[in-house]
Amino acid sequence: MKPTVDVIIPSFNGKYLLEKHLSKVFQYTDFLNKVIVIDNGSTDETIPWLKDNFPKVVVVKNNSNLGFTKPVNQGVAVSKSEYLILLNNDVEPKKDYLKNIFDYFKNEKVFAVSFNENESSWPLVTWRDGKLQFTRGEEKGHPMYSAWASGGSAIFRRSIWNKLGGLNEIYAPFYWEDIGIGYRAWKMGYKIIWDNRSIVYHQHESTAKKINQNFVKLIRQRNELLFTWINITDREMIWSHIRFLVWHCLRHPRYFQVVISALLRLPSNKQDKKFVLSDREVLNLVNKKYE
């Protein structure tokens, strides 16, 4: 039985990007069922253009710009396919980008596969100085186990996505939500792979650049704290994080604003954590060649 695939693309005033890349999504996506565009209150005629040029596209319309986290969950809610591809509107897939993907999913524990973006790589992850640190992995000649799959260019198994509860909207409007669901997947015993042969071209023309960058920085730092507080359970790592908070706030008093913002965002009810792997076990599994 052939797999079914839905592609989910959040977009805000991104008509010019969809004009560049959407035809390639239709052309190169194997087993395509639906392309779902979540329009975040665009004022650039995105919706009329889609109706005229790509009438098969399913459009979810928001009245304002909700960012990334909630719109992706909205797209998943109207999707019925076995696999979900998340693409930024400035990402163009290349021919045969899914050629090797479904072999990975023969392993029922594989949750997601991240595509190979130009000028990027898989995340090389470590725990250092009280928080999760990551850089771009230098080894790009082989598939790698990855700590998460990019929210802008990756494919996910829907059944595991549902078990994980989708993207945690505590991170809304954007940043760290893909890291959060990926890390949670690993701690629950699933696997994520970065495939060097699955080529997509990311032009980095995202409309996020149009948002106030001070706000963007605050949200990124806030969500980094939320990720740590929600997911890290290792006692020594928690204490190192506390030391980081004290030291960083003393040296950078403005960071108190970030801490307060995160505390106000933290849910009052204790989240159900059905983790089967420890933090250290996860960090020992990622960053390695897939075999």
WOCOR-V401845 format. One line per field, one symbol per residue. phi: phi as a letter, one per 30 degrees, with the letter a starting at -180 (. if undefined). Layout:
BEGIN
phi=???
END
This chain:
BEGIN
phi=.ddbbcccbdabhcedddedcddddddccdhdcbccccccidcciededdddcbddddccccdbdcibddeddddddccbddbcccbddcccdceidcecdddddddddddabcdcddhbadddcbcbhiadcbbddddbcbdbdbdacddcaacbddddedddiidddddedaiidddddddddedcjcbbbccdccdbccdhcedddddedddedddddeddddedddcdbddddddddddddddddddbeddeddddedddddddddddccdccdedddddcdicddb
END
